[in-house]
Amino acid sequence: MSSATSVQQALSLIESANLEHTEHKLLTLFIEDAVDPAFAAKYILDRENARTTSSKEYTLRLIKNDWRRLLSKLEDSPRPSYITKSLGGMSPLLEAFITPSQYSRMREILQCDESIPSSQMDPGHNHLLNILFMASDYIVVPVGPGARLHLSDERGDRIRSSVLQISLATDDLEKRPPPSPLLLSIHSRLSTSLRWAHIEDQHRGDSFLIMTGIAGQPVQQVFHLMTYKERERLVSDLQHCILQFRQVPNKNGYLICNALGGPVFDYRIDNDICGPFESEEDFNDSLVKRDDVKPLVKAAHSKKHHIYFTHGDLGPANILVEGGKLAGIVDFECSGFMPEYWEYTKAMFDLWGTQKPWVAMINSLFGEHEYKEELKAEKKLWEYRNPW
């Protein structure tokens, strides 16, 4: 297959998929802005050809989500060496975008002296100790809007040219390294995708959640004042609400997804966003990031669960009470169609040992032994969860 053919085939695959316009754009930019578009296209086609039962939309969304996570790491890394150390399984994706040879050179450039704390690094300065280019040529082009920068030559005369070729050099490679042409080139290729990632965050599905103000206090503020009978009544009311949630039909094309069929948003999940998924097995695979953890959660993940509409964050801050009775449930941003145990394990997520009365109430709400195996697996996965 020729280079032009592979690029066109990959672009046609993306265009034909039933995705949001921002997803189409991010995947298209991954190919068009790559150092070698044919090499990037081959990566996408290889992922698609390896697909067995899932849809092409599912595969492409996995690639898009990986692309977004990679962009986030490159944009927010606290220091250069963190980039190469934190890529993990995303290295092949970056190699596909900038080619293996440029990826290797980038790793050489980003070697950083780990003995120097970040607090001692110059502001805005990456402290790149292994710069490949001691002196390099650049072109400076003024852009607007805003005040124009006035440059002067070595004689002090003002430079009036709109395009200026300059050479940068340094007398101290360690303290004042010049910018690397390779890193600037990579950044320029990433910049448009970074912008579209921000656009996707701002206009994700153009969906809206309408909320109404209601009377009541978060139960976390008054739980210690509630009588045993009031707590029993609260359990009964919450059980009734959960039964109503579970009657909400899933009319989307995915089994596990948000209310509109899109990616799941949840603080429990690494990077907060994942999916959507066509099967519980795919969802389980996304939760387990390390092979050595799989045997520890196999018992729970081998079970088949009903998938229900789930609030996803039934913590004491999101349950309102008034006069000792349930007044309402708020904060549905993590809601979606999830495995039946998710409501229970998420209600237990991040609870402290001092909240034993609340833990006891949650066990009463769902049945202490109903999802015992699933909670055990989740607690193990929480230990390996990325805190960032």
N, C-alpha and C positions, 0 to 999 in steps of 0.2 A: 504494500500500500504506500503510495507517495505521500510526502509531507502535506501537500495541499489537500489531498483526499482525506487524510486522517483528521486534519483540522476541521474540514467541512462536515465530516461525519459526526464529530464530537459536538460541534455547534448545532447541527440539526437535531441531535439527540436532546440537547438542552432545550432548544426551541420547542420541540414537540411535547415536552413533559408538562404536566399540569402543575405548575409552580406559580408562586407569587412573582410579580415583576421584579422585585428586588432580588429574589433568588436567581431568576434568569440572568440578571445583570451581573451579580457576583460570580456566578459560574462562567459566564462569557468572558469577563475580565480576567479570570484565572488563566484562560487560554490566550486571549488577545494581547495581554500585557506581559506574558511570559517571555523570558529570554529566547526560548525556542518553542514557539506555539505548538509545533508538531509533537514535541516531547511532552508538553503539558496535556495535549489532547490524548496522547497515548495513555497517560495515567488515568484519565477519566474513562476511556474506552476499556482499559484493562479492568477497572473496577466494575464497570457495567457487564463485561463478559464473564466476570467471576460470579455474578448474581445467579442465585438458584431459584428461590421461591418469591422473594420480595419484588416489589414493583420498581420500575426505573426511577419513579419519583422518590421512593424511599432511599435508593442508592445515591441519587444526586443530592438529596438533602443531607445525607451523611457526609458527603464530600464538602458541601457548602458549610455545614456546621464545623467541620474540621478546619476549613479555610478561615472561618471567622475566629476560631480559637487561636489559630496560628497568628492571624493579624493582631489579635489582642495581646499575645505574648510579645510580639515584635514592637508593639506600640507602647506597652506599659512596663517593660522589663526594668527593674531598678538599677541594673548595671549590665554591661555587655556580656560578661561571662554567663549570666543567668539565662540568656537566650539559648545558647547551645546546650546548657544543662537541663533546660525545662521542656525541650521539644518532645522528648519521648518518642511515641509512635508517629508524630507528625513530621519527622525528618524527611521521609519519602515525599511528602506533599511539597515541602519547601524545595527539595531537590528537583522535583518535576517543574516547579515554577522558575527556578533560577539556573537549572542544570547542575549535575553533580560536580562539575569542575568548579563552578562559581561557588557552590555550597562549601566545597573543601577550602577554597581561598577565604571565604567569609569566616569559617571557623578559625583559621589561622589568625585573621585580623582581630577577632574578638577574644583572643586569649588575654586575660586580665590578671594583674597581680592581686591574688586573693588576700594578701596580707594587709592591703590598704583598705580600711573601712570606707563604706560609701560616704560617711559624713566628712571624710577628709578629701573627697574628690572635688575638683573645681566645679562650680555650678554650670550646668549646660555643657560639661566637658566629659567625654566618655573615658578618658584616660586609657586610650588604646595603646598598649605598650609594644605591640608587634606590628606596627603599621608597615605596609608593604611599599608605600610610596613616600620617599623623603621630600620630594618636590614634584608638583604636578601642575599642568595647565588647566585653567578653568575659564569659562565665559560668564561674565556678569551682565545680566539683562535687567534694567529697572522695570518694575511692575507696579501698577497702581491698584486701588486709589491710595492716597496718602502722600506725605511729603517725599520728594525725591532726595536720594542721598547724593551729596556732592562729593565727588572723588577728585583728588589732585595727584599729579605725577610727581616724580622725584624732585622736580624743580619748583614745585608748589603751584604750577599752572593747573587750572581747573580742566578736567577731562569732560568734553562735551559729547563724545560719542555715545550713542544709545546702546551699543553692543561693545563690550570691552573684554579682550582676552588678557588674562593675568596669569602669573605664576606664583604659587604659594610655596614657601619653604620654611624651615624651622631650624633654630640653632640648638634646640633641646627636644629631642624626640620623645622623652619620657614625660616632661611637664607640659610641653606645648606641641602635641602632635598635630600635623595637618589633617584635614578631613580626607578620608579615603575615597577615591573615585569609584571604587567598587561599591562601597556602602551607600554612597550618594545615588549610584545607578539603581541599586536594589530598592532604595527608598522611593525613588521616582516611579518605579514600576508598581510599588505597593500603594502609593498615595491615593489613587482613584478607588481602589478596592476598600481602603480604609474609610473613605468618604461614604461609599455606598453601604458599608456596614453600619455607620452612624445613621444613615437615612433609613435603613431597615429597622433600627431600634425606634426611630421616631414614628414610623408609619407601618408598624407590623400588622398587616391585615386590615388596617383602618377600622379596627373594632373598638367598641366603646362599652363600658360597664356603667350602667345607671344605678346609682345608690340613693337611698332615702334615709334621712336622719330619723332616729328613733330614740325614745327615752330609755335610759338604763345605764348601768355601770359595768365595766369589764369585771368579770367574776374574780380575776386575780386580786382586785382591790377589796373584795368583800367576802371572799370564800371562807376566811377564818371566822366570820361572823355568822355564817349560815348554820342553821340547825341541821341535825341528821335528817329530819323529815324534808327539809327544803333541798338538801343535797339529793335525796332519793327522788324527789319530784323533778329536779333538774336532770337527773339521769334519764328518767322516763320521757321528759320532753325532748331531750337530745336524741334519744332512740327513735322517737316519732319523726323528727326532722331528717335523720339519716335514712329512714325508710322512704321518706318522700324523695330525697336526693336520688335514691337508687331506682326510682320509677322514671327518672328522666331518660328518654330514649337517645341512643347514639345514632344520629343520622349521617355521620361523617364517613369518609372512606377509610379511616384508620381505626384500629381497635383501641389503642392507647394514645390519647391526644388531648389537647385542650378543648374547651367547649365548642370551638369553631372548626376543629379538625386539624389545627396547626400544632407546632411544637409545644411541648409541656414546659411550663415555667414553675420551678420549685427550688427553694433554698437548700433543700436536702441534696440536690443533684449538683455534681461538679459543673461549674460555669453557669449554673442556674437554669440552663435550657437544654432540652434533648428531644429527640423524636421529630415527628410522630412515628408510631410503630404499628406494624401490621400484625404483630404477634407478641405474646407475653415473653416468649423466648428472646426476641430481639430486644425487648425492654430490659430483661435480666442481663443480657450481654452488655448493655450500655452501663449498667450499674457496677459491673465487676471489671476493674481496670487492671488487675494483676492476676496472673495465672495461678499463683500460689494461694490465692484466696478462694478460688472456685470450689475446692473440696470442702471448705468450711461452710459454704452456703448451699451446697448441692441439695440437701434434704428439702430446704424451703423452695428453692428454685425449680425443683423437679415437680412440684405440685401445679395443678391447673386451677386457676382462680376465676371466679366471675369478675367481669369488668363492669364497674358501676361509676356513675357520676359521683365525684368525690370533692368535698370542700378542700381538703389538702392542708389545712392549717388550723385544726380545732384546738388551739392553745387557749389558755385562760385569758389572754388579752383580746381574743376575738369572739368570746361568748359574753353577751350582755344579759344582766339580770336586773329585775326591778321588783321590789317587794317580795324578794325570796323566790321569784319565778323567772323562767326564761323569757327574756324580752326580745332577743334577736341574735343572729349570727352575722358577723361582718367580715370583711377582708377576704374576698373570693378570688384574689389574683392568682392563687396556686390551684384553683379548681380545674377539673378536667375528668376525663374517663380513665380510671386507674384500677389496678387490681384491688379486690375487695379488702385486703389487709392494710392497704396504704393509709386509709383514714385512721386506723388504730396506731400503726407504727409512727406515722407523722405526729400524732397527738403526743407520743412519747419522746419525740425528737428534741434534744437539747434541754431536757428537764433535769434539774439539779436534785441532789439527794434530799435537800430540805423540802422538796415538794411532794413528800410521800403521801399526804392526804389526797392530793390531786391525782397522783399515779393510781391510788386505790380507786378513785372515782372513775378514771378512764378504764381500768380493768373491769369495774362493775358495768360500765357502759357497753363494752364489747364482749365481755366474758373473758376472764383471766387466762383461760387455756385455749381460747378460740384460735388465736394466731400466735401461740407461744413460739413455734418453730420459726415463723417469719420474723418475729421481733428479735430473736436470737441472731438470725442472719443479718438483719438490718444493723443491729448494734455492732456486729463484727465489721460490716462495711463502713459504718460511721468512723471506725478507727482509722481506716485507710482513705477517708475522704479528703480531697484537696481543700485545705482551709481557705484558699484564696479564690 
